[in-house]
């Protein structure tokens, strides 16, 4: 079980990245004309303290697929150990072009289909399992074939801008 995961505020990370880029952009040409941009003072170093989140992760894995497959899925169990609900709104991975929250639904004709959803809510003190044949995070447009045993970095995005960084192993299921 992975515990002690950290939730980072997207807004805070954006501000830190923007401050770091200011020094890089100083003196650069602005697109569309040759006038130099005004010089700015180098950014001051900021101490960034991540906000702990009340989430533990167990059983994180990515489904192994044939080398020609361009899509796969992330499965895991999230446990909300906080006293407030958390809302999972998406995810990203550097190994995939995009990621989408999905769930399987039964159609009126009895067949099963996948449906994209906006979010999954983790009630306070409750667990949410993303599993084969149920809720999951699709990783689409894989940039290279995944190998069994490979670790896949995934950033889970929560409402309010929080991000939880995890690694999931590729395995057969």
Secondary structure as the mmCIF struct_conf table of DSSP 4:
data_model
#
loop_
_struct_conf.conf_type_id
_struct_conf.id
_struct_conf.beg_label_comp_id
_struct_conf.beg_label_asym_id
_struct_conf.beg_label_seq_id
_struct_conf.end_label_comp_id
_struct_conf.end_label_asym_id
_struct_conf.end_label_seq_id
STRN STRN1 UNK A 2 UNK A 2
BEND BEND1 UNK A 4 UNK A 4
STRN STRN2 UNK A 6 UNK A 9
HELX_RH_AL_P HELX_RH_AL_P1 UNK A 10 UNK A 25
TURN_TY1_P TURN_TY1_P1 UNK A 26 UNK A 27
HELX_LH_PP_P HELX_LH_PP_P1 UNK A 28 UNK A 28
STRN STRN3 UNK A 29 UNK A 29
HELX_LH_PP_P HELX_LH_PP_P2 UNK A 30 UNK A 30
TURN_TY1_P TURN_TY1_P2 UNK A 31 UNK A 32
BEND BEND2 UNK A 33 UNK A 33
HELX_LH_PP_P HELX_LH_PP_P3 UNK A 35 UNK A 35
STRN STRN4 UNK A 36 UNK A 36
HELX_LH_PP_P HELX_LH_PP_P4 UNK A 37 UNK A 39
HELX_LH_PP_P HELX_LH_PP_P5 UNK A 41 UNK A 45
HELX_LH_PP_P HELX_LH_PP_P6 UNK A 50 UNK A 50
STRN STRN5 UNK A 51 UNK A 52
BEND BEND3 UNK A 54 UNK A 54
STRN STRN6 UNK A 55 UNK A 63
TURN_TY1_P TURN_TY1_P3 UNK A 67 UNK A 68
STRN STRN7 UNK A 71 UNK A 80
BEND BEND4 UNK A 82 UNK A 84
STRN STRN8 UNK A 86 UNK A 92
TURN_TY1_P TURN_TY1_P4 UNK A 94 UNK A 95
STRN STRN9 UNK A 96 UNK A 106
TURN_TY1_P TURN_TY1_P5 UNK A 108 UNK A 109
BEND BEND5 UNK A 110 UNK A 110
STRN STRN10 UNK A 112 UNK A 116
BEND BEND6 UNK A 118 UNK A 118
STRN STRN11 UNK A 120 UNK A 122
TURN_TY1_P TURN_TY1_P6 UNK A 124 UNK A 125
STRN STRN12 UNK A 127 UNK A 130
TURN_TY1_P TURN_TY1_P7 UNK A 132 UNK A 133
BEND BEND7 UNK A 134 UNK A 135
STRN STRN13 UNK A 136 UNK A 142
BEND BEND8 UNK A 143 UNK A 144
TURN_TY1_P TURN_TY1_P8 UNK A 148 UNK A 149
STRN STRN14 UNK A 151 UNK A 158
TURN_TY1_P TURN_TY1_P9 UNK A 159 UNK A 160
BEND BEND9 UNK A 161 UNK A 161
STRN STRN15 UNK A 162 UNK A 171
#
